[in-house]
Amino acid sequence: MIKIGMTHTVEKTVTPDMTAKAVGSGGLEVFGTPYMLGLMECAAMWCVQNELPEGKGTVGVNISSSHLAPTPVGMKVWAEAEIYAVSENGKIVDFKVKAWDEKGPIGAGTHTRAIIKNEKFLAKCNAKLEG
């Protein structure tokens, strides 16, 4: 059951392919903002995934975050997602997201995920390929 207050944390070590320079979002070899956002989304996804029935998942629909401090290659980073709201119909879940490296906070914000039926979602996506 998805409940307000549930949390999940994910951790990675920054590698060269996770830098702003590698992803093209900047010119320096520091932990890239797109990867920090992805880590936050991953924490949120896993916060609820094990509570969903077979065949259901979540997709990110909104994220807003600061990225306040640089992190070098080789340092550990982690993100935590905490549920702070669930829509009345239970299909939309809102999270507070935060990220840290070994020296302290590096980012914080909010993230929203929608609960979907995987097969239906993929069918809608793949229909874009049909002429």
Number of C-alpha atoms within 10 A of each C-alpha: 7 16 15 13 12 15 19 18 19 18 17 13 15 20 15 17 15 19 25 19 16 16 17 11 12 14 12 14 19 22 29 27 22 16 16 25 24 14 24 31 26 19 24 32 21 17 21 21 15 13 13 14 9 10 10 16 21 21 16 16 11 12 18 12 18 15 17 12 14 15 21 18 16 13 14 16 23 20 27 23 30 22 23 15 17 18 10 8 6 12 12 18 24 21 27 22 27 25 26 19 22 11 11 11 16 21 21 22 17 20 23 22 22 19 18 17 14 14 12 12 14 11 10 10 10 10 10 8 7 5 4
